[in-house]
Amino acid sequence: MKTVVIYSSSNPNGNTYQSAKALAEEKRAELIYLDRYKIGEYCYKHSHSDDDFVNLFRWVLGFEHIIFASPVYWYAVTPRMKAFIDRITDFMDIEALKPELRTLREKQFSILSTSCQEKAPAPFTEMLVGTFEYLGMKLQEQRHVHYPYAD
Ligand SMILES: Cc1cc2nc3c(=O)[nH]c(=O)nc-3n(C[C@H](O)[C@H](O)[C@H](O)COP(=O)(O)O)c2cc1C
């Protein structure tokens, strides 16, 4: 299955990168670092003609299985991951983009989280599962990697 791991983190080489890289190797997947792309926050006027989102999302739609990887930052995904998710709304708002969005209904998604606790918190996973199931995707796997803080 053609798979991509999209990871975000304030640290390009931190815990989430280590876990995302290992998972990408295991799944023979592409690995991309979301924070290197320019992705503006959602805007009702869709005035983001100069950022990377539309081209990046179109590229992501070329995969059958999309793995979202993020650290837990205060019970939530990173701001860049949230901006990416919010901007999917562009493909719902703009009539010409809707057919591309519907292709998500044939795709699977997984979640990779890292945090200093043993489990990902419910608000973190519920937001991701709720959003991507709403968009018609099928959940394949949830994986959490625990990085305890050193004393
Ligand atoms: C701003 C910030 C907020 C965090 N919030 C949480 C949290 O709510 N729960 C938790 O278990 N760990 C929390 N952590 C710990 C990180 O989730 C954990 O260290 C993670 O593996 C860091 O990944 P990174 O190296 O890719 O940034 C937080 C860390 C930071 C920097």
The ligand as an SDF file (V2000), in Angstrom:
LIG
                    3D

 31 33  0  0  0  0  0  0  0  0999 V2000
    5.0160   22.6490   24.4020 C   0  0  0  0  0  0  0  0  0  0  0  0
    5.0270   21.2280   24.8900 C   0  0  0  0  0  0  0  0  0  0  0  0
    3.8550   20.7050   25.4040 C   0  0  0  0  0  0  0  0  0  0  0  0
    3.8140   19.3810   25.8390 C   0  0  0  0  0  0  0  0  0  0  0  0
    2.6450   18.8690   26.3100 N   0  0  0  0  0  0  0  0  0  0  0  0
    2.5830   17.5760   26.7050 C   0  0  0  0  0  0  0  0  0  0  0  0
    1.3550   17.0120   27.1610 C   0  0  0  0  0  0  0  0  0  0  0  0
    0.3180   17.6650   27.2240 O   0  0  0  0  0  0  0  0  0  0  0  0
    1.3650   15.6960   27.5360 N   0  0  0  0  0  0  0  0  0  0  0  0
    2.5070   14.9310   27.4830 C   0  0  0  0  0  0  0  0  0  0  0  0
    2.4700   13.7450   27.8430 O   0  0  0  0  0  0  0  0  0  0  0  0
    3.6820   15.4330   27.0320 N   0  0  0  0  0  0  0  0  0  0  0  0
    3.7470   16.7340   26.6450 C   0  0  0  0  0  0  0  0  0  0  0  0
    4.9240   17.2470   26.1670 N   0  0  0  0  0  0  0  0  0  0  0  0
    6.0740   16.3490   25.9780 C   0  0  0  0  0  0  0  0  0  0  0  0
    6.2010   15.9610   24.5080 C   0  0  0  0  0  0  0  0  0  0  0  0
    4.9740   15.4760   23.9960 O   0  0  0  0  0  0  0  0  0  0  0  0
    7.2640   14.8660   24.2860 C   0  0  0  0  0  0  0  0  0  0  0  0
    8.4850   15.2340   24.8570 O   0  0  0  0  0  0  0  0  0  0  0  0
    7.4170   14.6030   22.7810 C   0  0  0  0  0  0  0  0  0  0  0  0
    7.9780   13.3220   22.5650 O   0  0  0  0  0  0  0  0  0  0  0  0
    8.2540   15.6860   22.0990 C   0  0  0  0  0  0  0  0  0  0  0  0
    8.4200   15.3860   20.7490 O   0  0  0  0  0  0  0  0  0  0  0  0
    9.4070   16.2650   19.8130 P   0  0  0  0  0  0  0  0  0  0  0  0
   10.8250   15.9580   20.2640 O   0  0  0  0  0  0  0  0  0  0  0  0
    9.1340   15.8220   18.4120 O   0  0  0  0  0  0  0  0  0  0  0  0
    9.0230   17.6970   20.0740 O   0  0  0  0  0  0  0  0  0  0  0  0
    4.9850   18.5750   25.7680 C   0  0  0  0  0  0  0  0  0  0  0  0
    6.1650   19.1330   25.2700 C   0  0  0  0  0  0  0  0  0  0  0  0
    6.1950   20.4420   24.8490 C   0  0  0  0  0  0  0  0  0  0  0  0
    7.4850   21.0270   24.2990 C   0  0  0  0  0  0  0  0  0  0  0  0
  1  2  1  0
  2  3  1  0
  2 30  2  0
  3  4  2  0
  4  5  1  0
  4 28  1  0
  5  6  2  0
  6  7  1  0
  6 13  1  0
  7  8  2  0
  7  9  1  0
  9 10  1  0
 10 11  2  0
 10 12  1  0
 12 13  2  0
 13 14  1  0
 14 15  1  0
 14 28  1  0
 15 16  1  0
 16 17  1  0
 16 18  1  0
 18 19  1  0
 18 20  1  0
 20 21  1  0
 20 22  1  0
 22 23  1  0
 23 24  1  0
 24 25  2  0
 24 26  1  0
 24 27  1  0
 28 29  2  0
 29 30  1  0
 30 31  1  0
M  END
$$$$
